[in-house]
Each structure stands twice: as structure tokens, then as C-alpha cells.
Amino acid sequence: MNLVEVSADMKIDIVTNNFHVFRGVMIAKRYTDADVMGIAAFTEYQYLPNNMVRETFGILKDIF
């Protein structure tokens, strides 16, 4: 079930936290042939170490 009918000439922007952009774009490209681009929102610096470690495990989970 698709919420939006996607065509190959369509452009999709993924807006998420800066540590999550890579994974969000990777997942979107898996499900569509459209042009996908990531837009990073700001994250407070004190949260980055924890978020980057968690995101690494999320990327590994999605790959395997």
C-alpha cells in the first residue's frame, strides 16, 4: 500500500535529525526509484555521541 503514487521523475526530501539522514535516505532509496535527498535538522551536540552509536546499530540492522 502506497500513501503517494511515486514516479521515477519525482523528487523526495527526507527531513530528519542530522545523525539520521544517511539511514533515512538509504531506506527511502530501497523502496523507490525517485530522486531522494536528505535535509538535516539540528541536534544539540551533547546528544550526538549517544545518537551516533544507536544509529550505527540501526544502519547495521538495516543492512543485514
Phi, psi and omega in degrees: 000125177254138175282330181227138175284118185255132175247162184295334181269007181279151176246132181238131176252130177258117180253119182202179178299153185300329180284347186253358185299312183304311182293320179298317179292319179301316180293317180297319180293335178293330187255357182210157175263001181291162176285116184250134179226143179260140176238120187268130172267156182288142173234137177301137186299327183292341179269346186298314182303311179297315182294322180293321177296312179299319182293324177301315178294325177294319178296315178299320178298318181289329179287317182262000000 
